[in-house]
Amino acid sequence: MESNKKYWKGLEELQNTKEFVEKNKNEFAESLPMEEVLSEAGLSTVTPRRDFLKALGFGLGAVTLAACQKTPVHKSIPYLVKPEEIVPGIPNYYTSTFNGHSVLVKTREGRPIKIEGNPNCILSKGALDAKGQASVLDLYDISKLKGPVLNDADASWDKIDQFVKTELSKTGGKSIRIVSSTVNSPSTKAVIADFIAKYPSAKHVQVDAVSYTGILKANEASFGKAVLPRYRFDNADVIVSFGADFLGSWISPVEFNRQYAAKRNNASLKGGKMSRHIHFETGMSITGTNADARIPLKPSEEGIALLNLYAALGGSVSGGKKLPNQKAETAVMLAAKELTAAKGRALVISGSNDVAIHTVVNAINSLLGSFGTTIDLDNPSYQYSGNDADFVTFVNEMNSGTVGAVFFLNSNPAYEYADPKAFTDALAKVALRVSFADRKDETASLCQVIAPNHHYLESWGDSNPVEGYYTIAQPTINPVYNTRNAEQGLLIWSDNAVQDYYQYIQNNWSKTVLAQSGTTWKELLQKGSVSTIARTGGAYAAAGDVAGAVSAILAESNALAKGGDNAVELQLYANNSIGDGKSANNPWLQELPDGVSKVTWDNYAAIGPKYAEKLGISQFDLVTVKTDKYEVTLPVLIQPGQASGTVSIAVGYGRTMAGKAATEVGKNAYPFLRLVNGTLQGNASATISKAGGIYELAQTQTHHSIEGRNIVRETTLKDFLKDPNHGTGHGHVNHVDLWNEYEMPGHNWVMAIDLNACTGCGACIVACNAENNIPVVGRDEVRKRREMHWIRIDRYYTANDNGTKVTKEDEMEDMESMDNVSVIHQPMLCQHCDHAPCETVCPVLATVHSSEGLNQMAYNRCIGTRYCANNCPYKVRRFNWFNYWNDSRFDNYMNNEFTQLVLNPDVTTRSRGVMEKCSMCVQRIQAGKLGAKLDKRILKDGDIKMACQQTCPTNAIIFGDGNDPNSEVSKALKSERTYYVLEEINTKPGVGYQTKVRNTAEV
């Protein structure tokens, strides 16, 4: 049965604006830029008329000439004495650790080129997020310091050590502070403890840019344990979230994505045991887009909704009030009913950093019996341990002149703190200021000493992300610059008996984890991690001051909702690409489209369509958002699903001293943070006003219209259980073939993508970038529709008025329906059609079909006619307008020979003037075949994994041989939910999709 819902990519497509219609008349947004293509000197160079006419005489000659230029040749010198472990052309893999997750690092000829998840990692099971995939690029960042700095001048390490030790001896009775983000490395903790033993006035202060202090403090009050629980979404039948973006950026997204998908996979669907997810939030998040029911609420209403839920479950609430939105109130009652039915297998969470909010959340989960099943306090997470109040105390100590020395480790308060001026003024009163930053960032620039730390791929290290689980990091390359482990500096400055950090780690592990687990050092390095988790979580009864928490929530709600003609409630959030801003100088992450808005290279002020109409604000208008302590001017993004009367702004942007990719990109929103009862809050009462002018955001997704085609398909669990074919459109297509069938007697490489598993996280996009040498093009080129990503994740909206379907026949003129939408994410890549329209129109046979079912590109043949892109119904081909990787006009990470070390030598870098697109990682296919041949065996299912497939946290992508009936992909494609995009035009795609299923109930 075909869906009767109407889907759209963006408001301009839905409203069919004049500008959108004009842009979509042609395949490309603008005509061929002859001046730019013909000139390598610069965009402003004028081409003489005679040369222009000469080029025009070739018809399509401008691009043809560019395409025929040879790729630069770099001479290589063979090894005279070859290292034993290196075989040219064969990759080596090393175990390491990224953000507490065990990873595998692929190196070629001694240089790391790709990060992949370690299947032995208990958190990710071999998956990895976008930040992890992009982290290899940071190794080759030319913005980093080349060596230590003393008083703004280059210095030797000996001089640094002498200076620091001398200054430490002068501190007298003053205190010493080590300020860091959360440290969960056992060895780093031991080094800090040894340093404090040498200097008793020292103290370790942990503070996180995106704070979870509220959960820690609430758990301390409720259970006597100031820990972050380990949440188990795979044990939850009903999940109710209040603004916690657990699939996007909250605590441990890779782990949570995997757990969440486990309750929504094919086995769960067929057993009728799919989890139910109800989500209350202000701004549209990745988690909100995946919810079965999503209810937009103002920040002032989230606390009220939580209290009403607590009361509906039997809790005592004094002075409560109803929500102004009756549909939201109904949703709360429905959630209470479903949670009660799922007692023991229910989970309620909140993304707030308010202690009072989490005290009530603890009371709710205690009533539901969640502790011991969906919440584990006995095996907690150590991923975040920051204490906001401790940092405020530290600033006050500096201001009073009692701090004699401060060390900053992976911490940048001059940028991240809520009151940067108060911090910088206080820091100036400290005699010794040392930063371990790898660059002269906002805080390091205020220090006399910058002792640049190694990149994690250059260093030894370890991690203890959750109780009983330990990972190891080992260097995969010699230090690129003259850097040193921060821990080694602390060991030297404290006159430690062991000053070699590698030896220190080995000693520490030998007497702790290795002794307990019986694992040898060699086994540890091979496996990458050790798990000693033996106990299961127990039940807990909350004992916090719930009555006091209720009063605090009501007071905070009133403070946020205070009125005014242009009053608005502000919500700060961290997105899934830039996050807290520490990795902002990574071009892969800057160009990764936001999972919801599809904006790249900027943050913005997101407001709802109805509210924007009320204020007279249009898309991309510049507005000023102002609170009583800070203001910022940003472009508006009109975001369907945004709660009316609210504005959402992402943190992590607006860096001033980060590097070429991040400096002055977006605006800093951290100063909007408020300190409330000892924790930093990301909500505030604000005003919004037009600032004058517009600023066009670099947004993907709306670059092509689907023109009403049935691209995505969905159904409900109820309908699926009645008819597994529901929503797939099966039986509605009659095929007439004009071509003979291809013979594929050997392999037939195909792919299956489960829309029920894809959460839209974007990890596959960055993995594809790294694997296939896909260039970054920059903000301006993205605006011109020239992004080069081989895989994209299309985001489709459909109006969803809490269960009321809005059909294709509806005019959709009511702005209120735009404030309440549901979303489907669809990965879209070359479909490798058996009847590929691109192949029939190429005049030079640059795109051809292989005997194994792949649509292949012969780059040297391509002359850039772009006929194939024009004839592709899926719009997945990319035209290489310029040599982005070595053209000085595009100042990105590929513009220097050093950063080009990240390039995968198995994949050619494409010249300008050619088409490119997904190759199904043909180099991985060939490597898999060769590996099987060397082992003298047949190729097995699972020997070959695509880069996108390998990193996907939810196993949404499956690749394999369609000729093997026992392969995982063959079984997936036999699912009743399988359909093919635009099946009616009979291109016979090699990629099958499984219909989205929602566990819905009308609100």
Disulfide bonds with the S-S distance in Angstrom:
none
